[in-house]
Amino acid sequence: MRRQLLGPRADLPLAGAAAAPRVDPGAAGGDPRSHPFARAQAVRSLGWCADPTGVEHLRRLTSEDPHPEVRRSAAKAAERIVGYWTFYGEWDAIARSAARAFAAAEALADLGLRTFAFEVTVRFGDAGGGEHPALDALSDALEADLPPSGFDEMERRYPYWFAEAQALEAAGEPAMTAEAAVEAASAAGARGFEGRRFLRKHARGPAERRRAPLR
């Protein structure tokens, strides 16, 4: 698959790219709908790893994941990986020259990697600064094609995703006594978590019981 993706560049070493972990962002918590924020973050990380072996999986997520933000993030991550390897070894030069950034962005756009091409115009070409009209025009054209966010205004804010957890933390476990918490602390799963959380919150029980058990 790497040879099909990269052509003659397939034999280049993976210097400059991290090996992506074998994770499935679509299976968080055993339910692909469980936490779109976390899954979107996971696929972005795969994109920054630049491991070409992740492209096939990311492309599958662009059509199969139930949440639009995960699909959008997966498409961007796949583009970033393919784009990185398309100009492997040239990024330092591209970053130092607006002319090189413009040429690279044009080539990436021609390959259908328009989201990554836009990123190149902004990150390396300083698009919008007015010093390079052709690059600015290209960046504007690419920006018009960017896919919209899959999150609404509230969902784009980090605190939105942690409000439930914060409320749980503040509420504690009213039905749990200190004795029950000590007994539950060594249990696996949610019961053990609640027991340890109670003990940490109230500084009760021995220190080893307030920590997650080693298993």
N, CA and C of each residue as an Amber inpcrd file, in Angstrom:
protein
   645
   0.8260000  -1.1990000   0.0000000   0.0000000   0.0000000   0.0000000
   0.8650000   1.2550000   0.0000000   1.9830000   1.2280000   0.7550000
   2.8580000   2.3940000   0.8020000   3.4230000   2.6970000  -0.5800000
   3.7940000   1.6640000  -1.3430000   4.3310000   1.8860000  -2.6710000
   3.2700000   2.4810000  -3.5930000   2.0350000   2.0130000  -3.4690000
   0.9600000   2.5700000  -4.2920000   0.7090000   4.0290000  -3.9440000
   0.8400000   4.3540000  -2.6730000   0.5770000   5.7150000  -2.2210000
   1.6870000   6.6640000  -2.6360000   2.9440000   6.2360000  -2.4800000
   4.0620000   7.1480000  -2.6210000   4.8560000   6.9730000  -3.9040000
   4.6230000   5.8950000  -4.6500000   5.3620000   5.6780000  -5.8860000
   6.8380000   5.5140000  -5.6000000   7.7030000   6.2370000  -6.3350000
   9.1460000   6.0780000  -6.1560000   9.6540000   6.5080000  -4.7930000
   8.8340000   7.2670000  -4.0450000   9.2520000   7.6920000  -2.7130000
   9.0440000   6.6050000  -1.6650000   8.4750000   5.4950000  -2.0660000
   8.1270000   4.4650000  -1.0820000   9.3480000   3.8670000  -0.4160000
  10.5020000   3.9060000  -1.0920000  11.7030000   3.2980000  -0.5180000
  12.4480000   4.2350000   0.4190000  11.9660000   5.4720000   0.5490000
  12.6230000   6.3960000   1.4630000  12.3720000   5.9700000   2.9040000
  13.3670000   6.1600000   3.7840000  13.1500000   5.8250000   5.2000000
  12.1200000   6.7490000   5.8030000  11.5840000   6.3460000   6.9330000
  10.5490000   7.1200000   7.5970000  11.1220000   8.1800000   8.5220000
  12.3010000   8.6810000   8.2230000  12.8900000   9.7400000   9.0470000
  11.9870000  10.9560000   9.0340000  11.7950000  11.5370000  10.2180000
  10.9630000  12.7290000  10.3050000   9.5120000  12.4060000  10.5710000
   9.1520000  11.1360000  10.5500000   7.7760000  10.7460000  10.8440000
   7.7950000   9.7290000  11.9600000   6.8070000   9.8030000  12.8250000
   6.7050000   8.8510000  13.9320000   5.8520000   7.6800000  13.5050000
   6.1920000   6.5140000  14.0170000   5.3670000   5.3490000  13.7320000
   4.0450000   5.5040000  14.4650000   2.9610000   5.4020000  13.7380000
   1.6530000   5.5980000  14.3530000   1.2840000   4.4020000  15.2210000
   0.7070000   4.6270000  16.3830000   0.2570000   3.5130000  17.2150000
  -0.8910000   2.7820000  16.5500000  -1.0160000   1.5290000  16.8840000
  -2.1050000   0.7370000  16.2920000  -3.3680000   0.9790000  17.0880000
  -4.0140000   2.0710000  16.8040000  -5.2430000   2.4170000  17.5030000
  -6.3660000   2.5320000  16.5050000  -7.5820000   2.3940000  16.9810000
  -8.7640000   2.5480000  16.1440000  -9.6090000   3.6560000  16.7320000
  -9.4890000   4.8980000  16.1970000 -10.2660000   5.9950000  16.7640000
 -11.7610000   5.7700000  16.6740000 -12.1980000   4.8230000  15.8590000
 -13.6270000   4.5790000  15.7310000 -14.1590000   3.5960000  16.7400000
 -13.3020000   3.1580000  17.6590000 -13.7620000   2.1450000  18.6030000
 -13.5870000   2.5740000  20.0480000 -13.5470000   3.8600000  20.2960000
 -13.3750000   4.3420000  21.6630000 -14.5190000   3.8770000  22.5370000
 -14.1440000   3.2670000  23.6510000 -15.1540000   2.8270000  24.6030000
 -16.0430000   1.7230000  24.0600000 -15.6290000   1.1010000  22.9410000
 -16.4250000   0.0340000  22.3640000 -17.6160000   0.5320000  21.5720000
 -17.8260000   1.8240000  21.4870000 -18.9640000   2.3870000  20.7750000
 -18.4520000   3.5330000  19.9210000 -18.5220000   3.4430000  18.5880000
 -17.9680000   4.4890000  17.7350000 -18.6570000   5.8320000  17.9000000
 -19.8070000   5.8660000  18.5840000 -20.4900000   7.1360000  18.8250000
 -20.1860000   7.6940000  20.2040000 -19.2770000   7.0360000  20.9460000
 -19.1480000   7.3240000  22.3710000 -18.6240000   8.7160000  22.6660000
 -17.6420000   9.2020000  21.9370000 -17.0550000  10.4930000  22.2670000
 -16.4170000  11.0820000  21.0220000 -17.1720000  11.8210000  20.2080000
 -16.6270000  12.3340000  18.9490000 -15.4570000  13.2810000  19.1430000
 -15.4310000  14.0220000  20.2600000 -14.3110000  14.9240000  20.5150000
 -13.0100000  14.1280000  20.6300000 -13.0360000  13.0720000  21.4180000
 -11.8400000  12.2500000  21.6050000 -11.4420000  11.5600000  20.3040000
 -12.4270000  11.0760000  19.5440000 -12.1000000  10.3840000  18.2970000
 -11.5200000  11.3520000  17.2720000 -12.0600000  12.5710000  17.2200000
 -11.5100000  13.5680000  16.2990000 -10.0710000  13.9200000  16.6820000
  -9.8110000  14.0380000  17.9650000  -8.4540000  14.3130000  18.4110000
  -7.5200000  13.1630000  18.0440000  -8.0070000  11.9370000  18.1510000
  -7.1890000  10.7760000  17.8280000  -6.8000000  10.7600000  16.3540000
  -7.7470000  11.0380000  15.4740000  -7.3960000  10.9930000  14.0500000
  -6.4910000  12.1720000  13.6810000  -6.6320000  13.3270000  14.3490000
  -5.6860000  14.4160000  14.1020000  -4.2760000  13.9830000  14.4800000
  -4.1550000  13.2640000  15.5830000  -2.8370000  12.7910000  16.0080000
  -2.2390000  11.8360000  14.9860000  -3.0690000  10.9820000  14.4100000
  -2.5710000  10.0810000  13.3760000  -2.0370000  10.8710000  12.1870000
  -2.7040000  11.9760000  11.8660000  -2.2250000  12.8050000  10.7700000
  -0.8680000  13.4190000  11.0750000  -0.6850000  13.8920000  12.3030000
   0.5960000  14.4990000  12.6520000   1.7040000  13.4650000  12.7620000
   1.3630000  12.2120000  13.0180000   2.3960000  11.1660000  13.0390000
   3.0120000  10.9610000  11.6570000   2.2380000  11.2200000  10.6000000
   2.7140000  11.1190000   9.2100000   3.1060000   9.7060000   8.8100000
   2.5220000   8.7160000   9.4540000   2.7850000   7.3260000   9.0870000
   1.8760000   6.9440000   7.9210000   2.4310000   6.6420000   6.7370000
   1.5740000   6.3580000   5.5810000   0.7220000   5.1080000   5.7350000
   1.0780000   4.2360000   6.6690000   0.2600000   3.0410000   6.8510000
  -1.0880000   3.3700000   7.4840000  -1.2520000   4.6030000   7.9910000
  -2.5360000   4.9930000   8.5740000  -3.5230000   5.5570000   7.5780000
  -3.0870000   5.8080000   6.3360000  -3.9470000   6.4970000   5.3690000
  -5.1920000   5.6800000   5.0350000  -5.0310000   4.4020000   4.8180000
  -6.1800000   3.5740000   4.4410000  -7.2630000   3.6170000   5.5210000
  -6.8460000   3.5090000   6.7660000  -7.8180000   3.5350000   7.8590000
  -8.4950000   4.9020000   7.9500000  -7.7100000   5.9660000   7.8160000
  -8.2790000   7.3140000   7.8810000  -9.2780000   7.5400000   6.7640000
  -8.9680000   7.0790000   5.5790000  -9.8940000   7.2420000   4.4610000
 -11.1830000   6.4660000   4.6970000 -11.0660000   5.3410000   5.3600000
 -12.2790000   4.5810000   5.6780000 -13.1510000   5.3520000   6.6730000
 -12.5050000   6.0010000   7.6350000 -13.2630000   6.7800000   8.6120000
 -13.9800000   7.9580000   7.9640000 -13.4300000   8.5060000   6.8910000
 -14.0610000   9.6650000   6.2530000 -15.4520000   9.3450000   5.7220000
 -15.7310000   8.0680000   5.5000000 -17.0570000   7.6990000   5.0070000
 -17.8560000   6.8820000   6.0130000 -17.1710000   6.2460000   6.9590000
 -17.8600000   5.2960000   7.8290000 -18.1490000   5.8140000   9.2300000
 -17.3760000   6.8060000   9.7110000 -17.6280000   7.2640000  11.0740000
 -18.9660000   8.0010000  11.1360000 -19.7330000   7.7900000  12.2010000
 -21.0650000   8.4130000  12.2780000 -21.0460000   9.9110000  12.5600000
 -19.9110000  10.4690000  12.9870000 -19.9170000  11.8900000  13.3430000
 -19.2050000  12.7330000  12.2830000 -19.8120000  13.8540000  11.8610000
 -19.2150000  14.6550000  10.7880000 -17.8530000  15.2370000  11.1330000
 -17.6000000  15.5730000  12.4070000 -16.3000000  16.1500000  12.7550000
 -15.2000000  15.1020000  12.6810000 -15.5120000  13.8690000  13.0380000
 -14.5230000  12.7990000  12.9130000 -14.2340000  12.5350000  11.4350000
 -15.2720000  12.5350000  10.6240000 -15.0600000  12.3350000   9.1780000
 -14.2010000  13.4570000   8.6010000 -14.4970000  14.6840000   8.9740000
 -13.7230000  15.8250000   8.4810000 -12.2660000  15.7410000   8.9440000
 -12.0630000  15.4380000  10.2200000 -10.7080000  15.3550000  10.7630000
  -9.9190000  14.2220000  10.1150000 -10.5940000  13.1080000   9.8460000
  -9.9190000  11.9840000   9.2030000  -9.4920000  12.3410000   7.7860000
 -10.3460000  13.0610000   7.0510000  -9.9950000  13.4680000   5.6920000
  -8.7910000  14.4060000   5.7180000  -8.7720000  15.3560000   6.6480000
  -7.6460000  16.2800000   6.7640000  -6.3620000  15.5340000   7.1330000
  -6.4710000  14.5690000   8.0490000  -5.2910000  13.8240000   8.4780000
  -4.7190000  12.9990000   7.3270000  -5.5900000  12.3710000   6.5540000
  -5.1170000  11.5900000   5.4040000  -4.4070000  12.4960000   4.4010000
  -4.9770000  13.6680000   4.1400000  -4.3320000  14.6190000   3.2270000
  -2.9680000  15.0460000   3.7650000  -2.8940000  15.2860000   5.0530000
  -1.6300000  15.7440000   5.6300000  -0.5300000  14.6950000   5.4480000
  -0.8800000  13.4430000   5.6420000   0.1210000  12.3850000   5.5000000
   0.5930000  12.2790000   4.0510000  -0.3630000  12.2010000   3.1140000
   0.0110000  12.0760000   1.7070000   0.8070000  13.3080000   1.2590000
   0.3730000  14.4930000   1.6860000   1.0790000  15.7070000   1.3180000
   2.4840000  15.7620000   1.8860000   2.6420000  15.3090000   3.1160000
   3.9730000  15.3040000   3.7390000   4.9400000  14.4670000   2.9170000
   4.5140000  13.2720000   2.5350000   5.4080000  12.3910000   1.7980000
   5.5710000  12.8090000   0.3380000   4.6180000  13.5350000  -0.2060000
   4.7650000  14.0310000  -1.5710000   5.9700000  14.9630000  -1.6710000
   6.2100000  15.7490000  -0.6200000   7.3370000  16.6720000  -0.6030000
   8.3480000  16.2960000   0.4770000   8.4850000  15.0160000   0.6950000
   9.4180000  14.5230000   1.7030000  10.8240000  15.0710000   1.4280000
  11.4630000  15.5810000   2.4500000  12.8060000  16.1170000   2.3220000
  12.8720000  17.5560000   1.8540000  11.7210000  18.1300000   1.5000000
  11.7150000  19.4930000   0.9670000  11.0710000  20.5130000   1.9060000
  10.5590000  20.0640000   3.0350000   9.7600000  20.9650000   3.8620000
  10.5560000  22.0930000   4.4890000  11.8200000  21.8650000   4.8000000
  12.6280000  22.9600000   5.3370000  12.7580000  24.0810000   4.3170000
  13.0020000  23.7110000   3.0650000  13.1220000  24.7150000   2.0120000
  11.7840000  25.4020000   1.7560000  10.7040000  24.6330000   1.7860000
   9.3700000  25.2120000   1.5810000   9.0480000  26.2160000   2.6810000
   9.4260000  25.8840000   3.9120000   9.1350000  26.7600000   5.0430000
   9.9140000  28.0730000   4.9760000  11.0360000  28.0840000   4.2620000
  11.8700000  29.2870000   4.1950000  11.5620000  30.1680000   2.9950000
  10.6640000  29.7410000   2.1230000  10.4430000  30.4850000   0.8860000
   8.9570000  30.5320000   0.5390000   8.4090000  31.7440000   0.4360000
   7.0080000  31.8710000   0.0370000   6.7930000  31.3550000  -1.3700000
   7.8000000  31.5390000  -2.2430000   7.6810000  31.0370000  -3.6160000
   7.6020000  29.5150000  -3.6270000   8.4230000  28.8720000  -2.8000000
   8.3690000  27.4060000  -2.7180000   7.0530000  26.9560000  -2.0990000
   6.5700000  27.6790000  -1.1050000   5.2910000  27.3320000  -0.4900000
   4.1600000  27.4530000  -1.5090000   4.2060000  28.4910000  -2.3280000
   3.1890000  28.6780000  -3.3660000   3.2200000  27.5240000  -4.3590000
   4.4040000  27.1510000  -4.8220000   4.5260000  26.0550000  -5.7850000
   4.0470000  24.7380000  -5.1810000   4.4140000  24.4950000  -3.9170000
   3.9920000  23.2580000  -3.2590000   2.4750000  23.2330000  -3.0850000
   1.8980000  24.3540000  -2.6700000   0.4480000  24.4140000  -2.4760000
  -0.2930000  24.1910000  -3.7920000   0.2190000  24.7820000  -4.8750000
  -0.3980000  24.5560000  -6.1850000  -0.3710000  23.0820000  -6.5610000
   0.7770000  22.4540000  -6.3490000   0.9120000  21.0360000  -6.6960000
  -0.0080000  20.1740000  -5.8410000  -0.0850000  20.4730000  -4.5640000
  -0.9540000  19.7150000  -3.6670000  -2.4200000  19.8760000  -4.0690000
  -2.8020000  21.0910000  -4.4210000  -4.1820000  21.3260000  -4.8630000
  -4.4880000  20.5380000  -6.1290000  -3.5230000  20.4760000  -7.0410000
  -3.7140000  19.7180000  -8.2750000  -3.8770000  18.2240000  -7.9970000
  -3.2910000  17.7670000  -6.9040000  -3.4210000  16.3610000  -6.5110000
  -4.7220000  16.0880000  -5.7570000  -5.5070000  17.1310000  -5.5330000
  -6.7580000  16.9700000  -4.7930000  -6.6060000  17.1290000  -3.2980000
  -5.4200000  17.5370000  -2.8420000  -5.1680000  17.7030000  -1.4110000
  -5.3830000  19.1700000  -1.0320000  -6.5660000  19.6620000  -1.2630000
  -6.8220000  21.0900000  -1.1700000  -6.8220000  21.6150000   0.2700000
  -7.2510000  20.8000000   1.1980000  -7.2290000  21.2490000   2.5940000
  -5.7990000  21.3950000   3.0900000  -4.9630000  20.4240000   2.7670000
  -3.5580000  20.5170000   3.1710000  -2.8520000  21.6260000   2.4090000
  -3.2230000  21.8370000   1.1430000  -2.6370000  22.9300000   0.3730000
  -2.9250000  24.2750000   1.0400000  -4.1540000  24.4470000   1.5110000
  -4.4860000  25.6820000   2.2260000  -3.6190000  25.8270000   3.4670000
  -3.4290000  24.7530000   4.2050000  -2.5970000  24.7970000   5.4010000
  -1.1810000  25.2460000   5.0570000  -0.6630000  24.7730000   3.9230000
   0.6870000  25.1500000   3.5030000   0.7560000  26.6450000   3.2050000
  -0.2680000  27.1920000   2.5380000  -0.2360000  28.6220000   2.2210000
  -0.2240000  29.4820000   3.4840000  -0.9040000  29.0300000   4.5100000
  -0.9860000  29.8090000   5.7500000   0.2380000  29.5700000   6.6230000
   0.6060000  28.3080000   6.7850000   1.6860000  27.9590000   7.7140000
   3.0510000  28.3730000   7.1740000   3.2810000  28.1800000   5.8860000
   4.6080000  28.4240000   5.3180000   4.6520000  29.6180000   4.3600000
   3.5110000  30.0140000   3.8090000   3.5210000  31.0980000   2.8400000
   3.0910000  32.4330000   3.3920000   2.6850000  32.4730000   4.6640000
   2.2180000  33.7110000   5.2860000   1.1060000  34.3390000   4.4500000
   0.1610000  33.5110000   4.0160000  -0.9360000  34.0090000   3.1890000
  -1.7250000  35.0730000   3.9290000  -2.1710000  36.0660000   3.1690000
  -2.9420000  37.1460000   3.7510000  -2.1160000  38.3410000   4.1440000
  -0.8000000  38.2070000   4.0290000   0.0590000  39.3140000   4.4150000
   0.1520000  40.4090000   3.3690000  -0.2870000  40.1190000   2.1420000
  -0.2720000  41.1220000   1.0950000   1.0130000  41.2080000   0.3070000
   2.0520000  40.4710000   0.7100000   3.3330000  40.5560000   0.0130000
   3.3930000  39.6310000  -1.2050000   2.4970000  38.6570000  -1.2600000
   2.5200000  37.6810000  -2.3540000   1.0930000  37.5220000  -2.8790000
   0.6650000  38.3940000  -3.7770000  -0.7290000  38.3910000  -4.2400000
  -1.1900000  37.0630000  -4.8190000  -0.3290000  36.3990000  -5.5910000
  -0.7290000  35.1250000  -6.1920000  -0.9730000  34.0770000  -5.1180000
  -0.1010000  34.0650000  -4.1150000  -0.2790000  33.1100000  -3.0160000
  -1.5330000  33.4500000  -2.2240000  -1.7690000  34.7310000  -1.9850000
  -2.9840000  35.1410000  -1.2650000  -4.2380000  34.7050000  -2.0170000
  -4.2220000  34.8730000  -3.3400000  -5.3870000  34.4950000  -4.1390000
  -5.6170000  32.9900000  -4.0960000  -4.5220000  32.2300000  -4.1710000
  -4.6500000  30.7760000  -4.0830000  -5.2000000  30.3740000  -2.7210000
  -4.6880000  30.9780000  -1.6770000  -5.1500000  30.6530000  -0.3310000
  -6.6300000  30.9590000  -0.1740000  -7.0760000  32.1010000  -0.7140000
  -8.4910000  32.4670000  -0.6190000  -9.3640000  31.4510000  -1.3490000
  -8.9060000  31.0070000  -2.5240000  -9.6770000  30.0340000  -3.2990000
  -9.7620000  28.6970000  -2.5760000  -8.6700000  28.2980000  -1.9560000
  -8.6600000  27.0330000  -1.2220000  -9.5160000  27.1300000   0.0420000
  -9.4590000  28.2690000   0.6900000 -10.2370000  28.4500000   1.9270000
 -11.7350000  28.3410000   1.6540000 -12.1530000  28.7960000   0.4810000
 -13.5780000  28.7420000   0.1320000 -14.0790000  27.3060000   0.0200000
 -13.1530000  26.3720000  -0.2070000 -13.5330000  24.9660000  -0.3710000
 -13.3760000  24.1470000   0.8990000 -12.9180000  24.7660000   1.9830000
 -12.6800000  23.9950000   3.2060000 -13.9900000  23.4130000   3.7260000
 -13.9710000  22.1490000   4.1520000 -15.1960000  21.5640000   4.7100000
 -15.5530000  22.2240000   6.0230000 -16.8330000  22.4250000   6.2880000
 -17.2390000  23.0760000   7.5440000 -16.9770000  22.1710000   8.7410000
 -16.8600000  22.7850000   9.8870000 -16.6760000  22.0200000  11.1180000
 -17.8760000  21.1290000  11.3650000 -17.5950000  19.9470000  11.9060000
 -18.6750000  19.0350000  12.2650000 -19.2330000  19.2860000  13.6460000
 -18.6620000  20.2490000  14.3620000 -19.1540000  20.6250000  15.6860000
 -19.8840000  21.9500000  15.5940000 -20.9140000  22.1190000  16.4220000
 -21.5510000  23.4260000  16.4810000 -20.7230000  24.3440000  17.3790000
 -21.2060000  25.5680000  17.5920000 -20.4110000  26.5630000  18.3120000
 -20.0670000  26.1090000  19.7230000 -21.0070000  25.5010000  20.4060000
 -20.7420000  25.0440000  21.7670000 -19.7830000  23.8590000  21.7680000
 -19.9520000  22.9460000  20.8300000 -19.1160000  21.7440000  20.8000000
 -17.6650000  22.0530000  20.4730000 -17.4000000  23.1890000  19.8380000
 -16.0190000  23.5540000  19.5130000 -15.2500000  24.0380000  20.7360000
 -15.9490000  24.2470000  21.8380000 -15.2900000  24.7040000  23.0550000
 -14.9060000  23.5250000  23.9290000 -13.6640000  23.4830000  24.3660000
 -13.1770000  22.3720000  25.1890000 -14.0530000  22.1130000  26.4160000
 -14.4290000  23.1600000  27.1810000 -15.1910000  22.8880000  28.4100000
 -16.5020000  22.1460000  28.1740000 -17.0610000  22.2780000  26.9720000
 -18.3300000  21.6060000  26.6760000 -18.2150000  20.1010000  26.9170000
 -17.0810000  19.5210000  26.5300000 -16.9270000  18.0730000  26.5950000
 -16.6020000  17.5690000  27.9920000 -16.2430000  18.4790000  28.8840000
 -15.8690000  18.0590000  30.2300000 -16.8820000  18.4760000  31.2830000
 -17.9630000  19.1330000  30.8410000 -18.9480000  19.6140000  31.8090000
 -19.5650000  18.4660000  32.6010000 -19.8870000  17.3780000  31.9130000
 -20.5100000  16.2430000  32.6010000 -19.5610000  15.6330000  33.6240000
 -18.2880000  15.4860000  33.2270000 -17.3100000  14.9140000  34.1490000
 -17.0930000  15.8300000  35.3520000 -17.0530000  17.1360000  35.0980000
 -16.8710000  18.0770000  36.2020000 -18.0590000  18.0500000  37.1610000
 -19.2570000  17.9190000  36.5960000 -20.4390000  17.8330000  37.4530000
 -20.4020000  16.5620000  38.2910000 -19.9800000  15.4600000  37.6790000
 -19.8590000  14.2070000  38.4140000 -18.8430000  14.3330000  39.5370000
 -17.7180000  14.9700000  39.2140000 -16.6650000  15.1350000  40.2100000
 -17.1650000  15.9720000  41.3820000 -17.9000000  17.0300000  41.0660000
 -18.3990000  17.8980000  42.1210000 -19.4610000  17.2070000  42.9680000
 -20.2640000  16.3760000  42.3130000 -21.3640000  15.7190000  43.0330000
 -20.8710000  14.6130000  43.9430000 -19.7710000  13.9830000  43.5610000
 -19.2900000  12.8650000  44.3700000 -20.2200000  11.6780000  44.2630000
 -20.1680000  10.8380000  45.2620000 -21.0070000   9.6360000  45.2830000
 -21.7990000   9.6550000  46.5850000 -22.9680000  10.3290000  46.5960000
 -23.6910000  10.5290000  47.8590000 -24.1190000   9.2410000  48.5360000
 -24.3070000   8.1790000  47.7760000 -24.7760000   6.9340000  48.3850000
 -23.6330000   6.0950000  48.9390000 -22.3860000   6.5470000  48.7700000
 -21.2410000   5.7310000  49.1590000 -20.6660000   6.2300000  50.4780000
 -20.5960000   5.3560000  51.4510000 -19.9630000   5.6990000  52.7240000
 -18.4580000   5.4930000  52.6000000 -17.7270000   6.0200000  53.5740000
 -16.2770000   5.8490000  53.5610000 -15.9080000   4.3670000  53.6140000
 -16.6510000   3.5960000  54.4040000 -16.3630000   2.1680000  54.5080000
 -16.6130000   1.4710000  53.1740000 -17.7160000   1.8410000  52.5140000
 -18.0160000   1.2350000  51.2160000 -16.9810000   1.6300000  50.1790000
 -16.4830000   2.8650000  50.2790000 -15.4770000   3.3220000  49.3240000
 -14.1890000   2.5410000  49.4840000 -13.7720000   2.3020000  50.7070000
 -12.5580000   1.5170000  50.9450000 -12.7190000   0.1170000  50.3780000
 -13.8970000  -0.4570000  50.5800000 -14.1500000  -1.8020000  50.0630000
 -14.1680000  -1.8280000  48.5380000 -14.7100000  -0.7590000  47.9180000
 -14.8470000  -0.7230000  46.4600000 -13.5690000  -0.3290000  45.7480000
 -12.6360000   0.2980000  46.4770000 -11.4780000   0.9140000  45.8270000
 -10.6420000  -0.0510000  45.0060000 -10.6030000  -1.3060000  45.4110000
  -9.7730000  -2.2670000  44.6900000 -10.5260000  -2.9770000  43.5750000
 -11.7990000  -2.6360000  43.3920000 -12.5910000  -3.2890000  42.3510000
 -12.2640000  -2.6900000  40.9850000 -12.4980000  -3.4780000  39.9540000
 -12.2930000  -2.9970000  38.5930000 -13.5250000  -2.2290000  38.1330000
 -13.3590000  -1.4340000  37.0820000 -14.4910000  -0.7790000  36.4470000
 -14.9880000   0.4350000  37.2000000 -16.2650000   0.7880000  36.9290000
 -16.8310000   2.0270000  37.4570000 -16.9030000   2.0310000  38.9820000
 -17.2040000   0.8610000  39.5800000 -17.3330000   0.8280000  41.0420000
 -15.9960000   1.1580000  41.7070000 -14.9230000   0.5840000  41.1890000
 -13.6050000   0.8890000  41.7380000 -13.2170000   2.3380000  41.5270000
 -13.5440000   2.8700000  40.3480000 -13.2470000   4.2770000  40.0700000
 -13.9560000   5.1820000  41.0710000 -15.2590000   4.9090000  41.3110000
 -16.0140000   5.7460000  42.2430000 -15.4660000   5.6250000  43.6580000
 -15.0800000   4.4160000  44.0360000 -14.5250000   4.2450000  45.3720000
 -13.2340000   5.0250000  45.5500000 -12.3310000   4.9330000  44.5780000
 -11.0620000   5.6600000  44.6750000 -11.2840000   7.1660000  44.6090000
 -12.2590000   7.5720000  43.7850000 -12.5530000   8.9970000  43.6790000
 -13.0550000   9.5540000  45.0170000 -13.9200000   8.7900000  45.6790000
 -14.4300000   9.1970000  46.9890000 -13.2780000   9.3480000  47.9800000
 -12.3830000   8.3590000  47.9820000 -11.2870000   8.3980000  48.9400000
 -10.3340000   9.5570000  48.6600000 -10.0670000   9.8100000  47.3540000
  -9.1960000  10.9420000  47.0400000  -9.8440000  12.2600000  47.4390000
 -11.1290000  12.3800000  47.1530000 -11.8270000  13.6360000  47.4360000
 -11.8310000  13.9450000  48.9250000 -11.9980000  12.9070000  49.7290000
 -12.1150000  13.1160000  51.1720000 -10.8390000  12.7460000  51.9210000
  -9.7850000  12.4130000  51.1590000  -8.5020000  12.0390000  51.7790000
  -8.6960000  10.9690000  52.8390000  -9.4990000   9.9710000  52.5020000
  -9.7860000   8.8840000  53.4310000  -9.0970000   7.6200000  52.9510000
  -8.8600000   6.7130000  53.8830000  -8.3100000   5.4190000  53.5300000
  -6.8160000   5.4850000  53.2800000  -6.1470000   4.3370000  53.2560000
  -4.7050000   4.3060000  53.0140000  -4.3850000   4.7790000  51.5910000
  -3.1730000   5.3000000  51.4030000  -2.7750000   5.8820000  50.1180000
  -2.8870000   4.8770000  48.9840000  -2.5320000   3.6130000  49.2640000
  -2.5690000   2.6240000  48.1850000  -3.9930000   2.3680000  47.7070000
  -4.9770000   2.5970000  48.5460000  -6.3610000   2.4160000  48.1370000
  -6.8820000   3.6100000  47.3390000  -6.2170000   4.7620000  47.4840000
  -6.6780000   5.9450000  46.7480000  -6.1550000   5.9630000  45.3210000
  -5.2330000   5.0600000  45.0300000  -4.6960000   4.9840000  43.6690000
  -5.3340000   3.8250000  42.9370000  -5.2620000   3.8780000  41.6100000
  -5.7910000   2.7680000  40.8060000  -4.9950000   1.5200000  41.0960000
  -5.6520000   0.3850000  41.2530000  -4.9250000  -0.8450000  41.5600000
  -4.0800000  -1.2960000  40.3800000  -2.9440000  -1.9250000  40.6780000
  -2.1140000  -2.5090000  39.6160000  -2.7150000  -3.8340000  39.1960000
  -2.8930000  -4.0050000  37.8750000  -3.4820000  -5.2600000  37.3850000
  -2.6610000  -5.7610000  36.2140000
